[in-house]
Every structure is written in structure tokens, then in C-alpha cells.
Amino acid sequence: MSSEFASDVLHEWVVVVIDDEPDSLEVAQLVLEYYGADVKTAVNGADGLAAIRQYRPRFVVCDISMPVLDGWGVIREMQHDPALTHIPAIALTAHAMVGDRERALSAGFHSYLPKPLTPATFINDLFRLLVDIPEFKIALSPRS
């Protein structure tokens, strides 16, 4: 995979990816694991929230439209749980429409990525969203 980031940049980072769409889940998992992350996955929001509570990840990538508990429910639960509210969450959606980004941010998501996820661009797109989080900025600085 071609990226401006070192292949071990996420070494020892736990990341939770929640998505009911198998292709998106697989792209996110494979790419994040390539960069060293320990990826925990879930195919619905309820299982994803349980994984977040169990593993306390560095960040979460969460689809918006899912069965059982959607992404809005996941972020609402995270925002109301003092043990989870500090964990950055990136929203994913295939329904990118005007106002969706603002709605995601106002709900508590750190940022927003449109689907489909592609292996060629996913990591760079994700890191560009994460580097504005102060504690991630140095760890995710591109290699020189």
C-alpha cells in the first residue's frame, strides 16, 4: 500500500470499526491492520458499542446506517458515557448529502468519511481527519 505514513504508525493502537457492509468493513480492517492497528470489528451498533466499552480504542470508525443500533445511537451512547466521551469517532456513510457532515459533527462525531472506502485512499483520508486531534498529531505525522 502506498502512503506517506510508516507502515507501523498504528502499532499497538486498538481501533474499533463498526459497519454492516462487508466490503467496507474488510477494507477498513485490512488497511488499518497493515498500518499496525489491532482492529476489533462489529456489524451493528450494539455489538460495536460493546466492543468500544470492552477495548477502549484509540478511535472508532462507525457507519451511520446499521441494524440494531445505528451510528447516531452509538455516538449518542458514547457522548453520554464519561468513560467513552473522549474517544474520537469518525462517521462513515454511503448517503453523503448536503448537511450530513455538519449533522455528524453536531452529534459528536469527530469527522466524517463518505463511502465507498477504497484501499488506495482510505488511510490517507482517515489520517487527514485524525491529525487535527492534538494527541494524534505527532504520532500520525507523515514520515519525512
RAJO-V746282 format. One record per residue. N is the residue number from 1. RES is the residue in one small letter. OMEGA is omega in whole degrees, 0 to 359 (none if undefined). D_LAST is the distance of its C-alpha to the last C-alpha in Angstrom with 1 decimal. Layout:
BEGIN
n | res | omega | d_last
N | RES | OMEGA | D_LAST
N | RES | OMEGA | D_LAST
END
This chain:
BEGIN
n | res | omega | d_last
1 | m | 182 | 17.3
2 | s | 180 | 14.6
3 | s | 176 | 11.9
4 | e | 182 | 8.4
5 | f | 178 | 9.1
6 | a | 184 | 9.8
7 | s | 177 | 13.5
8 | d | 185 | 14.7
9 | v | 180 | 13.3
10 | l | 180 | 17.0
11 | h | 179 | 18.5
12 | e | 174 | 21.9
13 | w | 171 | 21.8
14 | v | 179 | 25.1
15 | v | 174 | 25.2
16 | v | 176 | 28.5
17 | v | 182 | 28.8
18 | i | 181 | 32.2
19 | d | 179 | 33.4
20 | d | 180 | 36.8
21 | e | 187 | 35.4
22 | p | 182 | 34.7
23 | d | 179 | 32.2
24 | s | 179 | 30.0
25 | l | 181 | 30.3
26 | e | 178 | 29.4
27 | v | 182 | 26.3
28 | a | 182 | 25.0
29 | q | 182 | 25.9
30 | l | 181 | 24.6
31 | v | 179 | 21.1
32 | l | 177 | 20.8
33 | e | 177 | 22.1
34 | y | 180 | 19.7
35 | y | 170 | 16.9
36 | g | 183 | 19.1
37 | a | 170 | 21.3
38 | d | 189 | 25.0
39 | v | 173 | 26.5
40 | k | 184 | 30.1
41 | t | 175 | 31.8
42 | a | 182 | 35.0
43 | v | 172 | 36.9
44 | n | 185 | 38.6
45 | g | 180 | 38.1
46 | a | 178 | 40.6
47 | d | 178 | 39.0
48 | g | 178 | 35.5
49 | l | 176 | 36.7
50 | a | 178 | 38.2
51 | a | 178 | 34.9
52 | i | 180 | 33.2
53 | r | 182 | 35.9
54 | q | 190 | 35.8
55 | y | 181 | 32.1
56 | r | 185 | 30.7
57 | p | 174 | 27.4
58 | r | 174 | 24.1
59 | f | 183 | 24.7
60 | v | 170 | 27.1
61 | v | 190 | 27.0
62 | c | 173 | 30.6
63 | d | 178 | 32.7
64 | i | 184 | 35.2
65 | s | 181 | 38.2
66 | m | 176 | 39.3
67 | p | 176 | 42.5
68 | v | 175 | 44.0
69 | l | 182 | 41.7
70 | d | 182 | 39.4
71 | g | 177 | 36.1
72 | w | 177 | 37.9
73 | g | 178 | 39.9
74 | v | 183 | 36.9
75 | i | 177 | 35.2
76 | r | 178 | 38.6
77 | e | 179 | 39.2
78 | m | 182 | 35.7
79 | q | 181 | 36.4
80 | h | 180 | 39.8
81 | d | 182 | 38.7
82 | p | 179 | 37.4
83 | a | 184 | 35.7
84 | l | 189 | 33.6
85 | t | 181 | 33.2
86 | h | 184 | 29.9
87 | i | 179 | 28.2
88 | p | 178 | 26.2
89 | a | 178 | 27.6
90 | i | 179 | 26.4
91 | a | 173 | 29.3
92 | l | 173 | 29.7
93 | t | 174 | 32.4
94 | a | 183 | 33.8
95 | h | 182 | 36.0
96 | a | 180 | 33.6
97 | m | 178 | 36.1
98 | v | 179 | 36.2
99 | g | 181 | 36.2
100 | d | 180 | 34.7
101 | r | 181 | 31.4
102 | e | 178 | 33.3
103 | r | 179 | 35.7
104 | a | 180 | 33.0
105 | l | 181 | 31.4
106 | s | 177 | 34.9
107 | a | 179 | 35.7
108 | g | 175 | 32.9
109 | f | 178 | 30.1
110 | h | 180 | 26.7
111 | s | 195 | 25.9
112 | y | 175 | 27.0
113 | l | 175 | 26.0
114 | p | 173 | 28.5
115 | k | 5 | 29.5
116 | p | 174 | 29.5
117 | l | 177 | 26.3
118 | t | 181 | 24.7
119 | p | 184 | 22.4
120 | a | 185 | 20.2
121 | t | 188 | 19.5
122 | f | 187 | 20.4
123 | i | 178 | 17.3
124 | n | 178 | 15.3
125 | d | 180 | 18.5
126 | l | 182 | 19.0
127 | f | 178 | 15.7
128 | r | 176 | 16.1
129 | l | 185 | 19.4
130 | l | 185 | 18.5
131 | v | 177 | 15.7
132 | d | 172 | 18.6
133 | i | 188 | 20.3
134 | p | 183 | 19.7
135 | e | 178 | 19.6
136 | f | 188 | 17.1
137 | k | 181 | 14.6
138 | i | 182 | 12.8
139 | a | 183 | 13.3
140 | l | 178 | 11.9
141 | s | 179 | 8.8
142 | p | 177 | 6.4
143 | r | 181 | 3.8
144 | s | none | 0.0
END
